[in-house]
């Protein structure tokens, strides 16, 4: 993404932004999930049961909101800030709908990536049809795997897909 937008970033800035995103959206939520498992709050780190998703999702959303806030003060591109913010919003949405069904976070992630790719194309004329077809093929593979493993229903996959795509696309359409 940092190569697709027209603003130039030096190598140190790219490392700082990527490191911040990695720590705030992956590493911190992962450690939080392990701590929740270690303390017995959740029964498995695989989050198969609906009730096991509540606290890890809220922890992840809090980490992502803090990361988006930090990035917004550090002159990161708006596309990165909004991507992290959209991920937090997807986790909050997924937590809200948990009493009814398990919205697919995997599909939300790949659909959000598709929204980002399309937004970068519309804003900066970066990307092409081949890239979008590749993302669509990856999304199809993820959907097939989630159905094949019996982790989600079609309704849950569609919910995750719509949440992931629409939240980020709307944020980046401003």
matplotlib code that plots the C-alpha trace (Angstrom):
import matplotlib.pyplot as plt

x = [0.0, 2.8, 4.1, 0.7, -0.1, 1.6, 3.3, 6.8, 8.0, 11.5, 12.6, 12.5, 8.9, 7.8, 9.4, 7.8, 4.3, 4.5, 5.9, 3.1, 0.4, 1.9, 2.2, -1.2, -3.3, -1.6, 0.9, -1.0, -4.3, -2.5, -0.9, -4.2, -5.9, -3.1, -3.5, -7.3, -6.7, -4.1, -6.4, -9.3, -11.5, -11.7, -11.6, -9.5, -7.3, -9.1, -12.3, -14.6, -17.3, -19.2, -18.7, -14.9, -14.9, -16.3, -13.3, -10.6, -12.7, -13.1, -9.4, -8.5, -10.8, -9.3, -5.8, -6.8, -8.5, -5.4, -3.2, -5.4, -5.2, -1.4, -1.0, -3.2, -0.8, 2.3, 1.4, 0.5, -1.5, -5.2, -5.7, -3.7, -5.4, -8.9, -7.9, -7.0, -10.1, -12.3, -10.8, -11.7, -15.2, -15.6, -14.6, -17.1, -19.8, -18.9, -19.1, -22.6, -24.0, -22.4, -25.6, -27.2, -24.3, -20.6, -19.8, -16.7, -13.7, -11.6, -14.0, -14.2, -10.4, -10.1, -13.1, -11.6, -8.4, -10.5, -12.1, -8.7, -7.4, -10.5, -10.2, -6.5, -7.5, -10.3, -8.2, -4.7, -5.2, -3.0, -3.8, -5.5, -8.1, -5.6, -5.0, -8.7, -9.2, -6.5, -8.1, -11.5, -9.9, -8.3, -11.7, -13.3, -10.6, -11.1, -14.9, -14.6, -12.1, -14.4, -17.4, -15.3, -14.0, -17.6, -16.5, -19.2, -22.5, -23.1, -25.0, -21.9, -19.6, -21.8, -22.1, -18.3, -17.8, -20.3, -19.0, -15.3, -15.9, -18.5, -16.9, -13.6, -14.9, -17.3, -14.4, -12.1, -14.8, -14.7]
y = [0.0, 2.4, 1.9, 2.4, 5.8, 8.8, 10.2, 9.0, 7.4, 6.7, 3.3, 4.1, 5.4, 2.3, 0.1, 2.2, 2.1, -1.6, -2.5, -0.5, -2.1, -5.6, -5.0, -3.4, -5.6, -9.0, -9.4, -7.5, -9.3, -12.6, -12.1, -11.0, -14.2, -16.4, -14.6, -15.1, -18.8, -19.0, -17.4, -19.7, -17.0, -18.8, -22.6, -22.6, -20.2, -21.5, -19.6, -22.3, -21.6, -18.4, -17.5, -17.8, -15.0, -12.2, -11.2, -11.8, -9.8, -6.9, -7.1, -7.0, -4.1, -2.1, -2.8, -1.8, 1.4, 2.3, 1.5, 3.7, 6.5, 6.2, 6.0, 9.1, 11.1, 9.7, 10.9, 7.5, 7.4, 7.6, 4.3, 2.5, 4.3, 3.5, -0.1, -0.6, 1.3, -0.8, -4.0, -2.7, -2.0, -5.4, -7.0, -4.9, -5.8, -9.5, -9.2, -7.6, -10.4, -13.2, -14.1, -14.8, -16.3, -16.3, -13.8, -14.9, -12.8, -14.6, -13.4, -10.0, -9.8, -10.8, -8.7, -5.7, -6.3, -6.3, -3.0, -1.6, -2.7, -1.3, 2.0, 2.4, 1.8, 4.4, 7.0, 6.6, 4.5, 1.7, -1.9, -3.7, -6.4, -9.2, -8.1, -7.9, -11.3, -12.7, -11.3, -12.7, -16.1, -15.9, -14.9, -17.9, -20.2, -18.8, -19.2, -22.8, -23.7, -22.3, -24.2, -27.4, -27.3, -26.7, -23.5, -21.3, -21.3, -19.4, -16.7, -16.3, -16.0, -13.4, -11.4, -11.3, -10.5, -7.6, -6.2, -6.3, -4.9, -2.2, -0.8, -0.1, 0.9, 3.4, 4.8, 5.2, 6.7, 10.0]
z = [0.0, 0.8, -2.8, -4.4, -3.0, -4.6, -1.4, -1.0, 2.3, 3.3, 4.4, 8.1, 7.9, 6.0, 8.7, 11.5, 10.0, 9.1, 12.6, 14.3, 12.2, 12.9, 16.6, 17.0, 14.7, 15.1, 17.9, 20.7, 20.0, 19.7, 23.1, 24.5, 23.2, 24.7, 28.1, 27.9, 27.3, 30.0, 32.6, 31.6, 30.2, 26.9, 26.3, 23.2, 21.1, 18.0, 19.0, 17.7, 20.2, 19.9, 23.6, 23.2, 20.6, 22.7, 24.8, 22.1, 19.6, 22.1, 23.0, 19.3, 18.6, 21.5, 20.2, 16.7, 17.8, 19.8, 16.8, 14.4, 16.9, 17.2, 13.4, 12.9, 15.0, 13.2, 9.6, 8.3, 5.1, 5.6, 3.8, 6.4, 9.3, 7.8, 7.2, 10.9, 11.9, 9.7, 11.1, 14.6, 13.4, 11.9, 15.2, 17.1, 14.5, 14.8, 18.6, 18.4, 16.1, 18.1, 19.9, 16.5, 14.4, 13.9, 11.2, 9.3, 10.3, 7.6, 4.9, 6.4, 6.2, 2.5, 1.5, 3.3, 1.3, -1.9, -0.8, -0.2, -3.6, -5.3, -3.4, -4.3, -7.9, -7.8, -5.9, -7.3, -10.4, -9.0, -9.7, -12.5, -13.4, -12.8, -9.2, -8.5, -10.1, -7.8, -4.7, -5.9, -6.3, -2.9, -1.4, -3.1, -1.7, 1.8, 1.5, 0.2, 3.1, 5.8, 4.4, 3.8, 7.4, 8.6, 10.5, 8.9, 7.0, 3.8, 5.9, 8.1, 5.1, 3.5, 6.7, 7.1, 3.4, 3.4, 6.7, 5.7, 2.2, 3.0, 6.1, 4.5, 1.2, 2.8, 4.9, 1.9, -0.3, 1.6]

ax = plt.figure().add_subplot(projection="3d")
ax.plot(x, y, z, "-o")
ax.set_aspect("equal")
plt.show()
